Structures are given as C-alpha cells and as structure tokens.
C-alpha cells in the first residue's frame, strides 16, 4: 500500500481535462482518490442505474482520456470536486444539478 505522505492530496490530483458547472456556480473537476482496500490511487466512475455512490458499483480508472470517454460517450457518472477540494460528489453530465459542462 502506498505511503500516505507520498500521495498527492485531492487538490494536487484534480484533472483539468473537463469540468461540470454545478447549479451553485462552482466548477467541478474529476480527481483521483484512494481506494481503501487496495490503496489504488485512481479516478472513480460508475455506470448509470447502478446505485453509483456505492463503492462496489464504481470502476477505478487511471487514464484521464478513458475517464472522459466513459463520462461523455457512455454517460457514466464521475467523482468530482471544486477547485478548493470542498464540494465533492458523484455527478453525471446530465444530472439535475449540472447546468453545463466544458463540452456543452
């Protein structure tokens, strides 16, 4: 398992590849997080209709382009946070609280 001191924090792990704009006006970005059981540091995505907030239904991806394809081509949800690392959640590009994306 990785040493916590060598892993970047949430802010350092944010990808600027794409963003979603939340109804609050905040821009949300995909970020890497640690999967507790394996210690793997990756982006988290989930297919629609699976109870996506449950870890068991999420898929871990390492590549930003693969995350992009899952979100924009397949309609999957992705874990996002704002630039300060405070607002955090699993969002879909067509979700009710998302007003636009970098691809709109």
Secondary structure, DSSP 8 states (H G I E B T S, - for coil): ---GGGS--TGGGEEEEEEEEETTS-EEEEE-EE-TTT--EEEEEE-TTS-TTSGGGEEEE--HHHHHHHHHTS--EEEEEETTS-SEEEE-TT-TTEEEETT-
